[in-house]
Amino acid sequence: MKILLLVSSLALISSHTFAASPSNANITSIDAASNSMNLAQLQQLSASTQDYDKAYANYRLAISANVMGQKALASSALTNAQTALEALETSQADAESLALLSSVYGMQIALDNSKGATLGMKSAKAIANAEQLEPQNPRVALVKAIAAYNTPAMFGGSMQNAKTLATTAIERFAQPCDDICWGEAEAYTWRGLAKQKLGDSQGASEDWQQAIKVQADYGWAKFLLQQNQLLSAN
């Protein structure tokens, strides 16, 4: 369970290239603070930004806080992210906000399994609506892949589905992107995790190496490669 929570926490360590809106400066600052797990800076950014940027800052704050064992801070940050994204859902629903909202719900469930009964349906609805708005959006496929990986098999989860959906996301990342463009390194990393679960250790390593090619400072893939090498050595 602890491993699953760690995986959920590190799920979307940033790999972003934003052009216009949301604010490129805000996202760059959020990414930098997230990569260094600077909780104070992430808190400042979550307080000084609005809309998607605010939700994104809170989501990254939640991830970093969870990894550092500050569960209460992670929970409150996710609540703030949820509030910001649900407001966008009401006023101007778009695929990107809905996909991030689905991920926020998913992490809330990872932190507190008792929320699965209510937030699980909300997460599924948000990602379904995102897919309806932008059927070819790579992040929609990525969020679905993460859900397939983390959901128990008895509730419809599947490593094979996770692998297939991550592959779909990777294929879609080849399309030109002029706005929100994050997630390619994550897609390779999640596909590698699914391959590992399916017994394809070599394929997993190849995907994690590809993730680092996409984003040279992508620490999660580096960690997984090192972990895999240690296991192989033993």
Sequence and secondary structure as in RCSB ss.txt:
>XXXX:A:sequence
MKILLLVSSLALISSHTFAASPSNANITSIDAASNSMNLAQLQQLSASTQDYDKAYANYRLAISANVMGQKALAS
SALTNAQTALEALETSQADAESLALLSSVYGMQIALDNSKGATLGMKSAKAIANAEQLEPQNPRVALVKAIAAYN
TPAMFGGSMQNAKTLATTAIERFAQPCDDICWGEAEAYTWRGLAKQKLGDSQGASEDWQQAIKVQADYGWAKFLL
QQNQLLSAN
>XXXX:A:secstr
 HHHHHHHHHTT       STTTHHHHHHHHHHHHTT HHHHHHHHHH  HHHHHHHHHHHHHHHHHTT HHHHH
HHHHHHHHHHHHHHHHH  HHHHHHHHHHHHHHHHH GGGHHHHHHHHHHHHHHHHHH TT HHHHHHHHHHHHH
S GGGT  HHHHHHHHHHHHHHTTS  SS    HHHHHHHHHHHHHHTT HHHHHHHHHHHHHH TT HHHHHHH
HHHHHHHH 
